[in-house]
């Protein structure tokens, strides 16, 4: 369903130059996905274990797992930006608007 909506949006704006707008939407979407994933992990132990699995050093993983900052604020942290980067989301199957726009744009 999401791919269908993505195709509709990109096809609708195919004529206009939407590169910058779609990159901004992609950036916001990835941040929202990071916030949702962080919220899904819930417990400190789970956050710590998943951060270590993603390659964060143990002391930093423990520091970020114990943070009292909100989901939205932590979603823009350097640790989550490095570990849950664009390549991570592409491997998970998330297709960005800007990539789809580049495929469909004729100019």
C-alpha positions in Angstrom: 0.0 0.0 0.0 2.8 2.4 0.9 4.6 1.8 -2.4 1.3 2.6 -4.3 1.0 5.9 -2.4 4.6 6.6 -3.0 4.2 6.1 -6.7 1.1 8.3 -6.8 2.9 11.2 -5.0 5.9 10.9 -7.2 3.9 10.7 -10.4 1.8 13.6 -9.4 4.9 15.8 -8.9 6.9 14.4 -11.8 6.5 17.5 -13.9 7.6 19.9 -11.2 11.1 20.1 -9.7 10.4 18.5 -6.3 13.9 17.3 -5.5 14.4 19.5 -2.4 10.9 19.0 -1.1 11.1 15.2 -1.4 14.5 15.1 0.3 13.0 17.1 3.2 10.1 14.7 3.4 12.5 11.7 3.3 14.6 13.3 6.1 11.5 13.8 8.3 10.2 10.3 7.5 13.5 8.6 8.5 13.5 10.6 11.8 9.9 9.5 12.5 10.9 5.9 11.8 13.8 6.2 14.2 11.5 7.6 16.9 9.0 4.8 16.4 11.7 2.2 16.5 13.1 3.7 19.7 9.6 3.8 21.3 9.0 0.2 20.2 12.2 -1.0 22.1 10.6 0.3 25.4 12.9 -1.2 28.0 16.4 0.1 28.8 17.7 -3.5 28.5 16.2 -3.8 25.0 17.5 -0.5 23.9 21.0 -1.4 25.2 21.0 -4.8 23.5 19.8 -3.4 20.1 22.3 -0.5 20.1 25.1 -2.9 20.8 23.9 -5.2 18.0 24.0 -2.2 15.7 27.6 -1.6 16.5 27.5 1.2 19.2 30.3 0.9 21.8 29.0 -0.5 25.1 29.5 2.6 27.2 27.7 4.8 24.7 24.9 2.2 24.2 24.4 2.2 28.0 24.4 6.0 28.1 21.8 6.4 25.4 19.7 3.5 26.6 19.3 5.3 30.0 18.5 8.7 28.6 15.5 10.5 29.9 15.1 12.6 26.7 11.9 12.2 24.7 11.5 9.9 21.6 11.5 12.8 19.1 14.6 14.4 20.6 16.6 11.2 20.8 15.6 10.3 17.2 17.9 13.1 16.0 20.9 12.0 18.2 24.2 11.2 16.6 24.1 7.6 17.8 20.8 6.8 16.1 21.7 8.9 13.0 24.8 6.7 12.5 23.3 3.3 13.3 19.9 3.7 11.8 21.1 5.5 8.7 19.8 5.5 5.1 21.4 2.1 4.3 19.7 0.5 7.3 16.3 1.6 6.1 17.0 0.6 2.5 17.9 -2.9 3.8 14.6 -2.9 5.7 12.7 -2.3 2.5 12.0 1.5 2.9 12.0 3.2 -0.5 12.6 6.9 -0.4 10.6 9.5 -2.3 13.7 11.1 -3.8 15.0 7.8 -5.2 11.6 7.1 -6.8 11.5 10.7 -8.1 14.9 10.2 -9.7 13.7 7.0 -11.5 10.6 8.7 -12.9 11.9 12.2 -13.6 12.6 12.7 -17.3 14.5 16.0 -17.0 
